[in-house]
């Protein structure tokens, strides 16, 4: 299978980048996009050229490091699938595939396809800590959590922090990411005392780092974890709750 890859190359944040075209003549349909980049780098090394810098780790859709834009779509053509789970079979023989780093002002380019996503980490850090009892383990039924409540919390905790929602949003917003974190913690009994303070701090950091919500919903289609749009409604609810309540919780 023959593909033309147009790959973004940029040596450092201080120099302008450009798209460079490469031909792959032996791509296989079962290859993932990351394996396709591996094949390209093997070819470049054999030709004494600089390989393409990109991030990956688990390659199982868990770590969230593999984020790239493929033909202008975060991760690739399949909705709710990370780049490591996207396959060459989504393209036809002879297609041109444009591969770029995530495009968002909140994600400065470091090199080639690698971007700085520490803005998301700073949102998490702004949330601070949660108060839990230390010492002897308590009985399992001390903190009452229903099955439905636990399952809902797990749905939002599934966010892998890849940043696809930010890249998909025309405004580069991180509402889906931040809302998922706030909803996960709001559904659980742990950290109730810090709920208001946490919401104010995380939302303020998010608005400092990223743009406003576009209210279009592309973020939910790009999210590999399938975090629902209701996470954005949760963020606005937590914001209002924190403003109306006088105490930190």
C-alpha positions in Angstrom: 0.0 0.0 0.0 1.4 3.4 -1.0 0.8 6.5 1.0 2.2 10.1 0.8 2.8 11.4 4.3 3.0 15.2 4.7 4.6 15.5 8.1 5.2 18.7 10.1 8.9 19.2 10.8 10.2 21.9 13.2 13.6 21.7 14.9 12.7 23.8 17.9 10.2 26.4 19.1 12.5 29.2 17.9 12.4 28.3 14.2 9.5 28.2 11.8 8.1 24.8 10.8 7.1 23.3 7.5 5.4 20.3 6.0 7.6 17.8 4.3 6.3 15.0 2.0 7.5 11.4 2.3 6.5 8.4 0.3 5.8 5.1 2.0 5.4 2.2 -0.5 5.0 -0.8 1.9 2.4 0.4 4.3 0.0 -2.3 5.5 -3.7 -1.9 6.4 -3.2 -3.4 9.9 -0.6 -0.8 10.8 -1.5 1.8 13.4 -0.6 5.4 12.7 2.2 5.2 15.1 3.6 2.1 13.4 3.3 4.0 10.2 5.5 6.7 11.7 7.9 4.0 13.0 8.2 2.8 9.4 8.8 6.3 8.1 11.5 6.8 10.8 13.2 3.5 9.9 13.3 4.7 6.2 14.7 8.1 7.2 17.4 6.6 9.3 18.4 4.3 6.5 18.7 7.4 4.3 20.8 9.2 6.9 18.0 11.7 7.5 16.7 13.0 10.9 13.8 10.9 12.1 10.5 12.5 13.0 10.1 13.3 16.7 6.7 12.1 18.1 5.5 10.9 21.5 4.1 7.5 22.5 4.2 5.2 25.4 1.7 2.4 26.1 0.2 2.3 22.6 -2.9 0.8 24.2 -5.1 3.9 24.4 -4.3 4.5 28.1 -1.4 7.0 28.5 -2.6 9.8 26.2 0.8 10.8 24.9 0.3 9.9 21.3 -1.8 12.9 20.3 -1.4 14.2 16.7 -3.6 15.9 14.1 -4.3 13.7 11.1 -5.8 15.6 8.1 -6.9 18.3 10.5 -8.6 15.9 12.9 -7.2 15.2 16.4 -5.9 11.6 16.6 -7.3 10.5 13.3 -10.5 9.9 11.2 -12.2 7.6 13.7 -14.1 9.3 16.5 -13.2 8.6 20.1 -10.1 6.6 19.2 -6.5 7.6 20.1 -3.8 7.8 17.5 -2.3 4.5 18.6 -5.7 2.9 17.8 -6.2 4.5 14.4 -5.2 2.3 11.5 -3.9 2.6 7.9 -7.0 0.9 6.7 -8.9 4.2 7.1 -7.0 5.4 4.0 -7.0 4.3 0.4 -3.9 3.3 -1.6 -2.3 6.5 -3.0 -3.9 8.8 -0.4 -2.0 11.8 1.0 -2.1 11.9 4.8 -1.2 15.1 6.6 0.2 14.6 10.1 0.7 17.6 12.3 1.1 18.3 16.1 -2.0 19.3 18.1 -3.0 22.8 16.9 -3.8 25.0 19.9 -2.3 28.1 21.4 -2.2 26.3 24.8 0.1 23.6 23.3 3.3 25.2 22.1 5.3 23.1 19.7 8.5 21.6 21.2 9.8 19.7 18.1 8.1 18.1 15.1 4.9 16.4 16.4 5.7 17.0 20.1 3.8 19.7 21.9 4.0 21.1 25.5 0.8 19.9 27.3 1.9 20.9 30.8 -0.9 23.5 30.8 -3.2 20.5 31.6 -0.9 19.5 34.4 -1.1 22.9 35.9 -4.9 22.7 36.0 -4.6 19.5 38.0 -2.1 21.1 40.3 -4.4 24.1 40.9 -7.0 21.6 42.3 -4.6 20.9 45.2 -5.3 18.0 47.4 -8.2 16.2 49.0 -8.7 15.5 52.7 -8.7 11.9 53.6 -8.4 10.1 57.0 -4.9 8.7 57.6 -4.1 5.7 59.7 -6.0 2.5 60.2 -8.1 1.4 57.2 -11.8 2.1 57.7 -14.5 -0.4 57.0 -15.6 -0.7 53.4 -19.1 0.6 54.2 -17.9 3.7 56.2 -18.2 5.9 53.1 -21.4 5.1 51.3 -21.3 5.3 47.5 -23.9 3.8 45.3 -23.0 1.6 42.4 -24.5 4.2 40.0 -22.5 7.0 41.6 -19.2 5.0 41.4 -19.8 4.1 37.8 -20.6 7.7 36.8 -17.4 8.9 38.6 -15.4 6.2 36.7 -16.8 7.4 33.4 -15.3 10.9 34.0 -12.1 9.6 35.6 -11.5 7.7 32.4 -10.1 11.0 30.9 -6.5 10.2 29.9 -5.4 13.9 29.5 -4.3 13.6 25.9 -5.5 17.1 25.0 -7.5 16.1 21.9 -10.4 18.1 23.2 -8.3 21.2 23.2 -7.0 20.7 19.7 -10.5 19.9 18.4 -12.0 23.1 19.8 -11.8 26.2 17.5 -11.1 28.3 20.6 -8.6 25.9 22.1 -10.7 25.4 25.2 -10.0 22.8 27.9 -13.6 22.7 29.3 -14.2 19.0 28.7 -10.9 18.1 30.4 -11.5 20.3 33.4 -15.1 19.4 33.7 -14.3 15.7 33.7 -11.9 16.2 36.6 -14.3 18.3 38.6 -17.2 15.9 38.0 -15.2 12.9 39.0 -14.3 14.4 42.3 -17.7 16.0 42.9 -19.4 12.6 42.7 -17.2 11.0 45.3 -17.3 11.7 49.1 -13.6 12.3 49.3 -12.5 15.9 49.0 -15.9 17.4 49.8 -14.4 20.0 52.1 -12.3 21.4 49.2 -15.0 21.3 46.5 -15.6 25.0 46.2 -12.0 26.0 46.5 -10.9 23.3 44.0 -13.5 24.5 41.4 -12.5 28.1 41.7 -8.8 27.3 41.4 -9.0 24.9 38.6 -11.4 27.0 36.5 -9.2 30.1 37.0 -6.1 28.2 35.9 -8.0 26.8 32.9 -9.1 30.2 31.8 -5.6 31.5 32.1 -4.1 28.7 30.0 -6.8 28.1 27.4 -9.6 29.7 25.4 -13.4 29.9 26.1 -15.7 27.1 25.2 -16.9 27.2 21.6 -20.2 25.4 22.6 -20.0 23.3 19.3 -19.1 19.9 20.8 -16.2 18.8 18.7 -14.3 18.0 21.9 -16.6 15.0 22.7 -16.1 13.5 19.3 -12.3 13.7 19.6 -12.1 12.4 23.2 -10.6 8.8 23.1 -12.2 8.1 26.6 -15.7 9.1 25.4 -16.1 11.8 28.1 -19.6 13.2 27.5 -20.4 16.8 26.9 -22.2 16.8 30.2 -18.7 17.4 31.7 -18.9 21.0 30.4 -22.3 21.5 32.1 -20.7 20.2 35.3 -17.9 22.7 35.0 -20.5 25.6 34.8 -22.5 24.1 37.7 -19.4 23.8 39.9 -18.4 27.4 39.0 -21.9 28.7 40.0 -21.9 26.6 43.1 -18.5 27.9 44.2 -19.7 31.5 43.6 -23.0 31.2 45.5 -21.6 29.4 48.6 -19.8 31.5 51.1 -17.7 28.6 52.6 -14.9 26.9 50.7 -16.9 23.8 50.4 
